[in-house]
Amino acid sequence: MTVAVRRVGPDDWRLVRALRLEALGDTQIAYLETLAEAQQLDDVAWQARATRGAPGGDSHQVLALQAGRPVGTAVSFVDDRAAWLAAVYLAPAVRGPGC
């Protein structure tokens, strides 16, 4: 099945939330927050995260979507000297077998 990759927009906050909670439940050790902490965030906080990763925000976040469902994400930050990859996640169903 085809996977489309695109930059998040402010209205994608529900997708951002769903995928982040899935990622924390799957591989919590890979992130700087816990699933319990993320579950406590209100809608305004999730809206701010999506806005931050959208064009004009201070980070760059992309979503991978398969049949409209979020299955992957990557987040990066750029300063005047470098780009920093902050988070990457792929849902288990779309991961490859590895090397």
Sequence and secondary structure as in RCSB ss.txt:
>XXXX:A:sequence
MTVAVRRVGPDDWRLVRALRLEALGDTQIAYLETLAEAQQLDDVAWQARATRGAPGGDSHQVLALQAGRPVGTAV
SFVDDRAAWLAAVYLAPAVRGPGC
>XXXX:A:secstr
   EEEE  GGGHHHHHHHHHHHHHHHGGGSSS HHHHHT  HHHHHHHHHHHSTTSSSEEEEEEETTEEEEEEE
EEE SS EEEEEEEE GGG     
